[in-house]
Amino acid sequence: MLLAIDIGNTNITLGVFEDRELLGKFRMTTMMSRTSDEYGITLRELLRNQNMNPDEIDAVIVASVVPDIMHSFSSAIIKYFGHKPVIVSAGIKTGIRVATENPRQTGPDRIVDAVAAYKLYGGPIIVVDFGTATTFDLVEPDGTFGIGVTAPGIRTSARALWGGAAMLPEIEIRKPDTILARETISSMQAGLVYGYIGQTEYLIRRLKEESGFTDAKVVATGGLGNIIYKETDSIDYYDQDLTLKGLELIYEKNKKIARESV
C-alpha cells in the first residue's frame, strides 16, 4: 500500500492507496514542535484507527510546504515504516513541465494539483485550491504549468477580520441565506463567502482572457472549495482528493527509482 502525504501550513492530509484506489484518508494538524517519534507513533495509530495495518505500507510519498518539519517527519517515516519517502521536489518526474521563473520556489502542492488536474481532466485547465492561501494555476494544453495567482485563503481572511477588529466575533464560515444581511454574523459571512465567489469568478475570467485559453476547464479543491463551487458556474469540477490523487500519480512515475534507492 502507498501512503500519500500532503503537508500544508494548517493540516497534514494523508491517503492510503492500494492498486491505485484511494482506500481511506485522514488529517492531523501541522505542528512545528513534534519529534520524529511523535510523528511516527501518531501516523501508525491513525492508520490502525482506519482499520489499516501500518506494516502493510510499502511506499510513502510526501509533498510539503513546511520545510521546518521535514527532518523530523522524514525520520519518522524511515524509523516507523522502514521506507525512505519520495519527496516531491525539483527534478522529480511529474508528467508536466514547470515553466515558472524559478521552479524551485513553486510550491510542491501546486505542482501535485497541476499533475492531477492535467491527467484527470485534460488541458488547458485552471486549478483553484482553497487552502491557507487560495491559488489559481493554469496548465496549458501541452502540460506546461507556468502561470499562477495567489490570494489569501478564506479562513486566513476570516481570522484577519475578527483578529484585527475588536468588535467582530469569530464566526462559522458558511453562505448566509441572503446577501441582505441585517446583523453582524451574517454580514461577515456574506462578505467572506460572496466576496470569494466574486473574486473567484473575476480571476478565472481574467486568466482565461489574458492567456487566450477561453475554453479552459476549471477544477477546484481544498476544504472550503465546495462552498464556492456550489455557488458559481465558473468552476466545472470539485475534487476534494485532487492533491492525494496527484501524489499517487507522481509516485507511479517515480516508483522504480524509489525502490532502487531503498
Residue, then its C-alpha position, 0 to 999 in steps of 0.5 A: m500500500l502507498l501512503a500519500i502525504d500532503i503537508g500544508n501550513t494548517n493540516i497534514t492530509l494523508g491517503v492510503f492507496e492500494d492498486r491505485e484506489l484511494l482506500g481511506k484518508f485522514r488529517m492531523t494538524t501541522m505542528m512545528s514542535r513534534t519529534s520524529d517519534e511523535y510523528g511516527i507513533t501518531l501516523r501508525e495509530l491513525l492508520r490502525n484507527q482506519n482499520m489499516n495495518p501500518d506494516e502493510i505500507d510499502a511506499v510513502i510519498v510526501a509533498s510539503v510546504v513546511p520545510d521546518i518539519m521535514h527532518s523530523f517527519s522524514s525520520a519518522i517515516i524511515k524509523y516507523f515504516g522502514h521506507k525512505p519517502v519520495i519527496v516531491s521536489a525539483g527534478i522529480k518526474t511529474g508528467i508536466r513541465v514547470a515553466t515558472e521563473n524559478p521552479r524551485q520556489t513553486g510550491p510542491d502542492r501546486i505542482v501535485d494539483a497541476v499533475a492531477a488536474y492535467k491527467l484527470y481532466g485534460g488541458p488547458i485547465i485552471v486549478v483553484d485550491f482553497g487552502t491557507a492561501t487560495t491559488f489559481d494555476l493554469v496548465e496549458p494544453d501541452g502540460t506546461f504549468g507556468i502561470g499562477v495567482t495567489a490570494p489569501g485563503i478564506r479562513t486566513s481572511a476570516r481570522a484577519l477580520w475578527g483578529g484585527a477588529a475588536m468588535l467582530p466575533e469569530i464566526e462559522i464560515r458558511k453562505p448566509d441565506t441572503i446577501l441582505a444581511r441585517e446583523t453582524i454574523s451574517s454580514m461577515q459571512a456574506g462578505l467572506v463567502y460572496g466576496y470569494i465567489g466574486q473574486t473567484e469568478y473575476l480571476i478565472r475570467r481574467l486568466k482565461e482572457e489574458s492567456g487566450f485559453t477561453d475554453a479552459k476547464v476549471v477544477a477546484t479543491g481544498g476544504l472550503g472549495n465546495i462552498i464556492y463551487k456550489e455557488t458559481d458556474s465558473i468552476d466545472y469540477y470539485d475534487q476534494d482528493l485532487t492533491l492525494k490523487g496527484l501524489e499517487l500519480i507522481y509516485e507511479k512515475n517515480k516508483k522504480i527509482a524509489r525502490e532502487s534507492v531503498 
